[in-house]
Amino acid sequence: MAGSDLIWDSNGLIRCKFFYGLHAGQGAGLLIAWSGEGLIIRITARYVSGRRASLVEDSMCLGRNSVVTGCGVILVGLVGECSPLTVQGKEHMLFYASEKYPGEQDYTKYISEHGGSSNAFTSSETTNFYFDVNVDNFEEALDRFAQFFIKPLMSQDAVLREIKAVDSEHKKNLLSDGWRMYQLEKHLASKDHPYHKFSTGSWETLETKPKERGLDIRLELLKFYENYSANLMHLVVYGKESLDCIQSLVESLFINIKNTDQRSFKCPSQPLSAEHLQLLVKAIPIREGDYLKISWPVTPNIHFYKEGPCRYLSHLVGHEGEGSIFHIIKELGWAMDLVAGSGSDSNEYSFFSVGMRLTDAGHEHMEDIIGLVFKYLHLLKEDGIHEWIFNELASTNETAFHYQDKVHPISYVTGTVSGMRLFPPEEWLVGASLPSKYAPNRINMILDELSSERVRILCESKIFEGTTNCAEPWYNTSYSVENVTPQMIQQWIQKAPTEKLHLPKPNIFIPKDLSLKEVCDKVKFPTVLRKTPLSRLWYKPDMLFFTPKVNVIIDFHCPLSSHSPEAAVSTSLFVDLLVDYLNAYAYDAQIAGLFYSIYLTSTGFQVAVCGYNDKMRVLLHAIMKQIATFEVKANRFSALKETSVKDYQNFNFSQPYSQASYYLSLILEETKWPLVEKLHALSKLESDSLAKFVPHLLSKTYLECYVQGNIEPGEAESIVQETEDTIFNTPNSVFKSMSPSQYLVKRVIMLENELKCYYQIEGLNQKNENSSIVQYIQVHQDAAISNIKLQLFSLIASQPAFNQLRTVEQLGYITYLSTRSDRGVRALEVVIQSTVKDPSYLDARIDEFFKIFESKIHELSDKDFKRNVKSLIDSKLEKFKNLWEESGFYWGEIESGALKFDRIESEVALLRDLTKEEFIEFFDQYIKVDAPQRRTISVQVFSGNHSAEFKKAITEADPPKTYRITDIFGFKRSRPLHPSLKAGPGRVTMD
């Protein structure tokens, strides 16, 4: 895979280039971009139905109810001596309070109560603050936001609480290999370079060490705040008011931000000196699996974004088609994936990397793989730079740019404001999206930098245990360092595989026909277009986005896919092999903007193809042919089985709150096999057994199909007919139709009223200091009136729960209250992960929160009730941003069996009529601690830190109205089941 060569693309940023007059009738978006140098750019966007350019401007359109703001601040002091002390603390502290709005958490409370969200993130050189909010509350929210940069308040008590929050976040990451290896790479850099520093913050860096040096943390934060100067700040406001209105508002609210003419910090070029190159670093990970990363310091691609040299090279080095590095090492059974590209969040330095996950055999052939990478780089030098490859890339980028999908405005503003410091104003909305200058000299310049003299290699493997002699200080990652000379790499090149490396061929999937189909029948919801004993087709033309794209989903309902742990893992491996076999052929489709996925479901597997409709049938036919002619290849079976076994084993190292959620699902779902049983079945599975299982799996199959987008109904029917012919109607086909009685449904247990169930267990990795709890309150099966009441409670309670349990009580960094749906059974859940308190204590604090919050619900004023109802209505009326959002919503209704395509309209209508008394009655009936229909499970995972508390908890007598679950499967067998929403194959039930 070719990785992005822009850090700013990590938010899914899609930018626009062309500006047009406002067309008010099409939900146009307005955007004002402001830089601290006094420049305000006024941008409008227009939707022009059916034209090629329309999809450029369309990405600017905003939903009817939200306004979004993003503010990027370049932190001059980021790399100072106290950077761990200041950076993370400042990001957290600014959101607390301001002189004008002194109430703690007033800002987040206001945003949450008015249908919005807020957050911030800090990278190496910038901090990005952002929020969105309902239109009617735009002005006050923007004022609250602006005050953080004018006169923030930072109380001593709040500072201490946020230090604890930062430390909790750090402890969450201590056993994360991603964080560990990232810090190890930073550690092995020049000590006088900012890149070398630890930058996420901990109790040690924010409290212990500063106190030892006689520093007052709050005073240091206030000093650091002086770096927030208007000349280094950028602002993006994205709303629906007129440009004059927004500009006037921005000027009035932000005019008091001080401009102290701070200088923008410049890193001292590359962080790696000669002593940090020509190294092989061997590190021991926490998780199972071997990883290899080959990297070089390179000139940042941002300096040549119109030429895009790193994009050209990442396209070739990261290619996965025939003749590529990955294709050869995959066929040899040495690697499972490969990603190549450049990236950095700095304008001054960058790295080009080639990373891959190795098999056990790949680890043994690590030198051969490294040699093959350099062999390919030599090929690129010898073969020269090809203009046709650059032009092909430029063409696909241009097509993607012109037909880009809308993204959520909050992602749009965070990406846009981040890029403003990197590009001139006329390029702010384009950035590096459209490399257009063919410059072989620039590509050769980067290629020359990818040399054996400048390389650094990182290999992660548990095989290195007992052989390392160093430890990284912040995460205690064990590692060792060896020198790798150019002469050694030359030897590796000579003994590298002799398979033929070559450049990719011209891409056959690049779309040629981007015209829009005529829509004759205006349909609002999906309709059943075709129904046979083998399949059912749901169809909906694109009526909103007018884009030459289509989404095709074919669900293979196979009732024999999960009747045992052996069947479940066999089906999973079958799906993995299908994806593996198709990879080399389908990779070009992905480059051309046509994507596919084959993934496991609870009742079989699904095939999805989405993207430009022009070559969609070519790809879909290849997928169906691969399924119909499937054979087990022993070498690929072995590699994929090995990887799957390690993935199952790695669940032991997952976050404790994820483990708690897994146990909850295991309790709730009627047929869900434990991971330990699936791992046991997988370890015994052989290739000949899988070869026998697949025909058995497919001998009972029903196809549920959904087609939406730029496609006519006749073609949609033709696609399904061709699929039936390929799957069912070929000689020797193993596929057989399925009778309605064999239709498989998954159901959820029904809990008992006024009974609180406990499941307490030790964490799977006792070295992890975090314990966790999920308190689950089961409420009802999918019903519009109950849905809106539950959603309204979640809207009202989520921010107070976060504030009380995390901010005030400091129980843990991961803390949230939200709704949950399992097979249509709706519930409320509260999740906390904590190093400071054991799960029994956390459970009691959650109960106490509900007791305290009971009075808040009963004392809810009419004004506050109506405001919250309006916020929920506004969020429901938010327009779909793109074809994938819309089709995802409708497919969700089809897949669940609910078929409530008018769900939004019906729930909004009920919300408009909902009374406060009805809402309070719902709370009293289902949610409050002693509610007559409260049904609760508390899943508690105890860490090694809380082993004593675990031993005490499991020996304590059960309080009244509680039940301790000691046998999950015995408990499930004792409970009745909620009915299924699904009606069965070929049947349509719509209320």
N, C-alpha and C positions, 0 to 999 in steps of 0.2 A: 504494500500500500504506500502511495505517495503521501507523506504527511504535509500538513499546511506549513507554509513558510512565513506565516504571520501569526504572532501571538494573539492578535486582536480577533482572529477568526474563531477563537475558542468559545465565544458566546453565540456562535451561529450568526455572526453579523452579516447582513446583506445590505449593500449600500446602493444609492441611486446616483446617477450622474446628471440627468437632464432636468431642468426646471421649467414648469409650465404655469399658466394662469390657473387660478382656483376654479374648480367646477363643483359648486356647492351641492349639487344634487347627488353626488356619488360618494359621500362620506369622506371627503378629502381631508388629508392631514396637514397640519401647519407645524413648522418647525423653526425655532429660532436658535441659532448657534452663536455663542458669545465667547470671545477670548478676553482674557484679562488685559490685553493691550488696547482695549477700547473698541474692538471691531465687532460689529453685530451683523451676521449674515441672515437675511430673511429668505426663507425657502418655502415655496409652496409645492404641492404635488397634486396632480390631476389624474383621474381615471378616465381613459379613453377606450371605450368598449370595443373589443375586437381587433385593435391594432397591435402591431408587433411591439411598438414602444410602450404600449399601455402597461405591460407587466413591469416595466422599470418604475414608472411613477406609482403603480398600484401598491408597491411595497411600502409606500409612505402612508397609505390610508390607515386611519386609526379606528378602532371600534367605537361604537356610539357613546360609550360611557366612561372612558378612561382618559386621563391626562398623565403624561409621563415626564419626569425630569431626571437628568443625570448630571452630575458635577464631577469633573476630574481635577484632582489637585496634584501637581508635581511636588513631591516632598524633597526639598533641598537637603534636609537633615537626615534623610533615610540612612545614609551610609556613615553617619557620624559614629563616634565611639559608643554612644548609648543607643544605637539603632534597635537592639532587641528590647530596650526599655521603652522606647518612644513609639515605634511604628504601630505595633498591635494595640497598645493602650490608647493611642490617639484615635484610631479607627473606631474602637469600641466606645470611647468616652464622648465623642461629639454628639452621639444620638441621645444622650441622657437628658439634657436640659439646657435652656438658654436664659439669659436675663429677662427677655420678654415673655418667655414661656417657661417658668421656673419649675413646674411640676415634673418630677422624674417620670420618664416613659410617656409623657404627654404626647410627644410626637408619634411614637409607634402606636400608641393607643388611638390617636386621632386617625392615622392612616388606616389602621385595621378596621376601625368602626365605619369607615367610609369606603369600604370595598377595595382597599389598596394593599400594597406590600412595600417593604423597604429593606434595604440591605447596604452593604459596603464590602469592598475587598481591597487588599493592599498587595501590590506587586513590588518588584525591586525598586522602581523609581516613581511610582504613582499610587495614589489612593483614589478609588472611584466610589462615590456615594450616589445612591439613586433611589427613586420611589415611583410608584404610580398610585392614582387615586381617582375616584369618581369625578366626573366633570364639574358637578355643582360645588365641589369642595376644593377646587383647584387653587383658588387664590389664597385661602388660609393655609392650606398645606404647603404651598410654595413659600409663604412667609415664614412658617415654622422651620422649613428646610433652610432658608437663607440665614436665619438667626444663628445657626450653628457656626457659620463662618464670619459672624459679626461679633457676637458676645456670648460665647458658650459658657456654661457653668460646669465646673468639675469639682464636686464636693469630695472631701477626703474619704468619706464612707463609700461613695460610688466608685472611687478609684480602687479601693481595696476589693470591692466586690468584682469589679471587672478584671482585676489581676487574677482572681480565683477562676473566673470564666475562661480567661486566656490559658491558664494552667490546665484546666479541665480539657480544653480543646487539644492542648499539646499532649496530654496523657492519652487521649483517644488515639493519637497518631503514633505513639511510641512503638507499636508493633506493626505498623503499616510499612510494608516494603517500599512502597512508592516514596514516602517521606524519608525513609532510612537511606535509600540509595541516592536520592536527590541531595541530601545533606552530605553524604559521603563524597559525592563529586565536588561539592562546594568546598569541603574540607581539604581536598587534594588540589588546592589552587593557591595562588599567591596570597600570603597572609596579610599583605598590605592592600589587597584589593577588596572592595565591598562584597563581591561575589562570595568570598570565603566565609563571611559571617553567618552566624545563626540568626534567623530573622523572624521566627514565628512567635517567640516569647514563651516564658514559663515562670513559675514562682521563683525559681532561682535567679533569672535575669531581671525580673521586674520587682522583686521584693528583697530576696536575701542579699545578693551581691551589691545592689545600690545602697542598702542600709549599712553594709560593711564599709562602704566608701563614704558614708556620711551624707548620702544624697536623699533629698525629700522627693519622692516620686511625683507627687502632685506638682511641685514647683518645676520639676524637669519637664513635665507635660506642658505646663503653661509656657515655659521657655520654647519648647519645641513648636508650640502653636504659632509663634512668631514667623515661622517659615510659611504659613498660610497667607501668601501675598497675592493680591488680585492679578498681578502681572504674570503669575504662574498658574492661573486657574482657567479652566474652560467650562462652559455650561451649555447644555442642550436642553431645551424645553420643547416638548412635543404635545400639542394640544389642538383643540378645535375652534378656539376663539379666533377672531381676526388677527392678522399679523400686527396691526397697529395696537390692538389691545394687549397682546402678549408682550410686545416690545416695551410698551409703556409700563406694564406690570413688572417686567424684569428689571428695568432701569430703576423703578421706585423701590423695589425690594432689595436689590443687590448693590445699590449705589454706596452703601456704607461699609462694604468690605474694604479693608485697608489695603493700600498699595504701598508696600515698603521697598519696592524695587529689588526684590531678592533675585539672585542670579540662579539660573537653572543649573542643577548639578550635572557634571559630566564625568562619567566613569573613566578611569585611566586605561582606556583601550581594553585589550584582551586580558582576562584574569589568569591565563595559563602561560607561564614562562617555560623555558627549555626544560627545566627539571620536572615539569608536570606533564611532559609529552614523552612519547615512546615508552609508555607504561602499560603493563597488564595488571589490572586490579582484580583480585579474586576476593569476593565478598560472600558472607553466609547470610542467606535470607531467612525470614521466619516461615514463609510458606513453602510448600512443595513446588518444584519446578525449576528448571534451569533457564537463565536468560543471558543473552549476549548483546552488548551494545558497543559499537565501534563509532568513535566520534572524533571530530576535528574542530578546532577553532577556525572560523571563517569570517570574512568580511560580511557584516550584516546585510541581508538582502534588501532591507529598507532603503539602503543607499542607492539601489538600482531597481526600484520597484517597477519601473516601466519596462525594463529589460527582463526582469524575472529570471536571473541565472539559476538560483536555487530551485525554483519551480521546475525548470527544464530538467535539472539533474535529479531531483527527487522523483519526477515522473519516470525516469528511466531506471534509476537504481531501485526504486520501490515498486517497479512493475511486477506483475504476477503472472503474465502470460508466458507462452512458450519462449524459450531462449533466455528468460530472465534468471537472476540469481535465485529468487525464491522458488521458481518452478523446478529448478535443478535440485536444490537442497530438500525440497518437499518430496520429490519423487525418490530421492535417496533415503527418505525417512529420517532426516536430520532436523527439520524445523517445522513448526506448526503455523507460524505467521511471520511477517516481516513488515516493518514500517521504516520509511526513510524520509528525511526532510530536515530543514533547518528551522530553528526557533530560538527565541529569546524574548524577554520582556524589556530588553534594553536596546537603545539606539546605538550603543557603543561597542557591543560585542555580541557574538552569536556562535552557535555550534551547529554543524551538520552531523547528523547521526544516522546510523543504520542499526535498528534494534530488532531482535527476533526471540521467539520462545523456542528453546531447543528440546529435542527428545533426549533420552538417555544416550542413544547412538550419536546424536548430534553433539553432545558434550564430549564424547570420545573423539569426535572429528572436528573439534573447535578450530584447530589450526588450519584444517582444510577449508573450512567455511570462511575464515578470515582471508586465506589465500585466494578463494574464489571471488570475494568482494573486490580485492585489489586487482585481480585478473580482469574483472569487468570494468573497473576504472581505467585500466590500461587500454581495454578495447575502445572505450569512449574517446580516449586521446588519439589512438591510432586511426579510428574510423572517422574522426572529425565531427564537428557540429553540423547537424542537418537542419536546414531551413524548413523543410517540410514538416519535421516534428514540431518545431516551434510554432509554425503556422497552424498545425492541427490543434495544439494546445491553446493557442490564442483564439481559434475559432470556437472551441468548446467553452472556453471561459466567457467569450462574448455572448454566446447563446445562453449560457447559464445566467449571465448578468441581465440580459434583456428579458428573460423569462423566469426571473427569480420569484420565489414565493414570498408573500408577506411573512414577517416574523412578529413575534410579540413585541409591542413597542418598548417594553422595558429592556429587552435584549438589544433593540435597535439603538436606544439612546446610550446605553453603556458602551457599546462598541463604537458608536460615532464619536462620543466625547473622548474616548481613549485615543482615537486616531488623529484628533485635531492637532496635537503637538508634533505629529510625525509628518504631516502633509501640508502643503499650501492650501489656503482656503478654497480655491477652486477645485481641489481634489478631496475635500473632506468627506464627501459622500461616495467617493469612488475608491480612494485608497489604492491598494495594490491589486484590486480585482481584475484589472485589464492590462496585463503586460502586452505592449504593442510594438516595442522596438526590438527588432532582431539584432542582437549584438553578440556575435560569436566570441569576440575578445573577452567580454565580461564572463561568459560561461566558462571559457578556458581559464580565466583568472581563478574562479572558484574551484575548478577541476584541479588546477595546480596546487591549490591549498589542501586538497584531499590526498596528501602524500604520506608515505611511511615515516617520514621524518617528523610529521606533525600529529601523528595518531595517538589516541588513548583508547584503551580497551577495558571494558568492565564486564566481568562474568560473575553471575550470581549462581551459586549452587550449594546445596548442603553437603555435597561430596567434599568440599573444602574443610569440613569440620575437623579440628585437630591439627590443621596445617597452617593456620593464620597466626600472625604475631603482633597485630595492631588492633586498636579499637577506636572508632570514631567517638568523640567525647559526648555528643548530645544524645545520640540514640544507642550508643554502645554497640554499634555494628562491628562485628569482627571481620577483619580483612588483612590481606597481605599485598605487597607490591613487588612486581618483577619488571625488569627492563626488557623492552622489545626493540631490537635494533632493526634498521632497514634490511640488513643482511638476513636476519631471521625471517622477516616477512617475505623476502625474495625466495627463500627456501620453501616457505609455505605456498607461495604462488606456484612453484614448480611441481609440488606434489598435490595441488588442488585437483578436483575432479576434471576429467577431460571432456565431459559432455559439452556440446556446442553452445556457447553463449552467442546470442545475437540480439540486435535491436528489434523492437516490436514492429510488426507490420502495420500498414494503415488501418485505422479503426473502422470496422464495418458498421458499427452501431451509431455513428454520428448521424443525427436526424437530418433529413433533407426536406421533408414535408412538415411544415410547422403551421399549416392552415387550420382554421377552426371549422368544426363540423356544424352544419345547420341543425338547430334543435326545433323539431316540428311540434312535439307535444310538450307543453310546459307542465312539468310535474314537480310538486313541492317535496314529495317524499319518495323513497325507493319503492318500486313496485316489482311484483313477481312477473317476470317476462317469459319464463319458460320453466316447465316442470315435467320431469320424467321419473321413472322408478330409480334412475341412477343419480339424478342431480336436481337441484333447484337453483334458478338464476334470479338474483335480485339486481335491479338496474336503476341507475339514476344518471341522467345527463348533467353536465356542468352548467348550472344556471347562474353562478355567482362570479366565477373567477376568470372565465374566458381565456384559458391557458391551454396550450397544445399538449396536455398531460392527461394521464389516465391512472387509475388505481384499480388493480385487479387482485381479488383475494379468492383463493380456492381452498376451502377447508375440507380436508380428508377426514371424515368421521369414521374411525376404525375401532369398533368396540373391543377388539382383542388387543388393543395397544397398552392397556394398563391393568389387566386383571390380576397381575402378580408383579412382584419386584423384578423378576426375570423379564417379563414382557415390557415393563416400563423402561429398563435400561437397554433392552434390545431395540426398542422403538427409537430411543434417544440416539443410539449409536448409528442406526439406519439413517436418521436425519442428518447426523454429522457427516456421514460418508457421502450422502447426496451433495451436500454443500461442497465438500472436498473435491469430488469428481468434477463439479461444474466450475470450479474456481478459475482455472486458466482461461476457459472460453468466455465466461461471463465478466471477467475483469474489465475488458474494454467497454462493456455496456455501462458499468459503473462510472468510468471516466467520462463517457458521453452523456451522463445524466439519466441513465435508465438503471434502476436498482431492483434487486430481488432479495428475498429472504425465504428460507425454509426453516420453520421452527416448530418445536414440540408444543403440543397442547395437551390438556387433560384428557381429551378424547381422541387423540390421533396426532395429526400434524397439519400445518397450513403452509401454502405457497402464496407469496405476495409479490407482485411486480408493480412498480410504480415509477413514473417518470414520463418522458416524451412518448407519445403514443405511436410515433412513426415506425419504430423497429420493435415495438413491444411484442408483437406476435412471434417474431423470430426468436426472441429470448424465451418466451413462454413455451413455445414448441420444443425447444432444446431441453428445458426443464422437464416437461412431461415425458419426453422420449427417454431421458435419463432415468426417471422413475419407473417407466414401463419396462426398461431393459436392465434394471439394476442387477448387479452382481457384486459379490463381496471380493475385494482385492485384498489378499492376505497381508501385504506389506502396509497398506494404508489402514487396515483394520488394527494392526498391532500398534501403529503410531497413535491413532485416535483413542484406542482403548487405554493406552498408557496415560495420555493426557487427561482423559475423563476420570480415571482412578485418582490422579493427583488433584483434580478439581473437587472431587468428593471429599478427599482428605483435607483439602484447604478450608472446608467449612469450619473445621475446628478452630481456625484462626480468624474467623469472621468477627465483626463487632458483636459484643454480647447482646445489644438490643436487637440485632438481626437474628441471633439465636433464639431470643425470646419470641420474636415474631414467627419463626419457624415452628416452635413448639405449639404456639397458639393455632397455627394452621393445621398442624397434625392433630390437635384435639378437635377442631371444628369440622374438618372435612371428612365425609363418610369413608371415602377410599383414597387415602394418601399414604404412600409407603414411606417408612422411616429411611433416612439417608443411610444408616448403618446396614439395613437390609439390602438396599440398592447397591451399596458398595460391595457387599459380600457377593451378590449376584453377578455384578460386573466383573469381579476378579476371577470368577469361574467361567465366564462367557468365552467361547472359542469361535473362530471364524466360521467353521462348518455349522455350528449351532445357529449362528445368526443367519446363515444362508438358508437354513431350513425354516427359520422363524418368519422371515420376510414374506414368503408366499402365504403363510398362515395369517399373518397380520393383514395382508391386502385382500384376503379372500372374502372379507365382509367390509365393504366400503360404500359410503354415500358422500357425494360432493355437494357442499353448500357453497354457492358462488355469489360474489358481489362484484359488479363492474360499475365504476363511476368515473365520469370525466368527459374528455373530448372524444367521444365515441358514439356512433349511431347504434340504435337498438338491434338492427340486423347484424351488425358486426359483433356485438356482444353475444348474441345467440350463436353466431358462427364460431366464436371462440370456445364456448362451452361444448358445442357439438364436436368440434375438433378435439377437444380434451377428452370427451367420452370415447371418441373413435380411437384415440391414441392409447387410452388407459384400458378400456373395457373390450373394444371390438377388434383387437389384433389377434392373430393366431397365437395360441399358447399363452394367452394373457392369464395371469394369476388373479386378476381383479374380478370379483363377483359382486353382484348387487346385494343389498342388505334389506331384510324385511323390517317393517316398523317395530316389531316386538324386540328386535335386537338393538334398538337405539339406546345408546349409553347416556345416562344423565348423572351428574355429580350433585350431591346434596349436602346440606349443612345440618349439624345437630341442633336441636332446640334445647336451650337451657331452661332451668327451672326458675319460676318466679320466687323472688325473695331469698334466693340462695346464692351465696358467694363461694365459688370454687377456687381452690388454690392449686397451682402446680409449681413445686419448688425443686430446683435442680442446680448442681454445680456447673459452672461454665466449662466449656470443652477445652479451653486453654487457661489453666490456672495461673499462668504467668501474666495474663492480662489483669491489670489492676481494677478494671471496670466491672461493676455489677450492673444489672439492668432489671427493669420491670415493664411489662405491658399490662395495664388494667383495661380489660375489654368489657364493655357494657352492650349486650345484645338487645336491640330494640324492636325491629320489625322486618318483615319481608317487604320487598319493593312495593310501595304504595305512595301515590303522589302527595297526599295530605300529610302522611307521617314523614315522608322524605323532607318536605320543606321545614317542618318543625325541628327535625334533627339538624338540618343544615343551618337553620337560624340559631339554634343553641350553640353549635360549633363556632359560628361567626362571632357570637357575643362572648363566648367563654375562652376562646383560644388565646387571645392576647393576655387577659387576666391570669390564666393558668401559667403561661410562660413567665409573666412578670413575678407571680408569687413563688412558683416552684424553682425557677432558675435565678431570676434577678435578685429577689429578696432572700429566699432561703438558700440559694447557691447549692442546689442539690446536684447539678450536673450540666455540662455544656449541651448535651443532647436532651432536650425537653420539649415536648409538644403535645397538644390535644388536637385531635382531628376525627373526622368520620372515616368509616371503613365499610367496604362492601365485599362479602364473600358469597359468590353465586347468587347475588341479589338480596342477601340478608344484610340489612343495614345495622350499623353499630357505631358506638363511640369508643375511642381508645385514647389512653394517656400513656405516653412513653417517656421514661427517664433512664438515662445511663449515668452512673455515678461512681466515683472513686471514694467519696467521703462518707457515704451512708449505705447500709445494706438494704436489700429489696424489701424486707419486712417493714423497715422504717419508711422507705419510700412509699409503700402501699398505704401506710397509715397517713402519710402527709397528703396523698392524693384524696383519700376519703375526707380528710379535714378540709381540703380545698373545696370539695363539693358541699360540705356542710356550711362553710362560710359563704360560699357563692349562692346558696339557697336564698339567703336574705336579699342578695343583689337582684335575683330574678323576681322575687315577690315585690320588691320595692321599685322595680323598673318603671320609669315614668312613661306616660303615653308618647311623649316626644322622642325619648330614646328608643322605644319600641318601634315607632314608625320609621325612625332614621335607620335602624338596623334592617328592617324589612325592605326599605328602599335600596339599601346597599346590596342586599341579596338579590333583589330584582334586577338591579343594574348589572351585577356580575353575570346573571343568567342571560341577560339580553345582549351581552358582549358578542359581537359578530365573529363567526369563524374567520380565521386569518388566512387560511389556504385550503386547498382541496383535500389535503391529508387530514386536517382537523375535522372537516365536515364529514368526510367518508369514515374517519375513525369513530365519530359519534354514531353514525347510522349503523356501521358494522357492529359496534358494541351492542346496539339494540337487537340486531339479528342474532349475534353470537350468544347473547344471554337468553334469548327466547322471549324477552319482554315485548319487543316490537312496538315500543311506545315512541314512535317517530316524532310525535307532537309533545314530547315530554317537557320541553322548555316552555312552550306556550301554556300547557295545562298547569304546570307548577307555578308559573307567574300569575295566572288567573287566580289560583288558590291563595297565593301569597297576598294578593290585593284584597282578598276578603278575610284574611286571617285576623282574629282578634287577639288582644293581649291575654285575655282570660283563657282562650283556647290554648295558647302557647304555654302559659303557666300550668294549666291542667296537665299538659303533655309532660312537662318537666316533673311535676309531682307524681305522675303515674309511672314513669319509666327511668328517670335519671337520678333523682335525689337519693341519698344514701339509704333511706328506709322506704323507698317507693315500693308499692305493692307488686309492680311488675318489673322491678329491677332484676336483671339476670346478668351475673358478673363472673368473669374468670380473671384471676390474677396470676400471670405467669412470671415467675421470679427466677432469675439466673444469678447465682452467687459466685463472685470471683474468689481467688485465693486469699485476697485481703480480708474477705468476710467469711472465711471457713468456720470460725467459731460461731458466728451468728447463724450459719447454715445448720450446723449440728444442733444448735438450740432450737431453731425453727421447726425442724422435722420431728422433734421429740415433744413439742408443746401440744397440749390438748386443744382440740378444735373448738373455737367459740361457737355459740349458738348460730344457727342459720348459715353455717359454713360447711364445706365438704373438701377434703384434701384428696386430690387426684394422685394416686400412686401407680395406677395402671391405666395408661391412656386408652388402650384399646378396649379394655373392660368397661371403662367409663363410657366410651362412644357407643358400645353395644347396648348400654343400658338406657340410652336417650332416644326419644323420638326424633324424627327428621322433618325439617322444613320441606314443603313440596317444591318440586322443580318448576322453573318458569318455562322450560322448553316443552314444546308440544310434540316433538318427534319429526322424523324425516318426511318431507313432502306435505306437511301439515302447516297451515298458517292460522294462528289464532290471534285476532286483534280485537281488543275491547272497544 
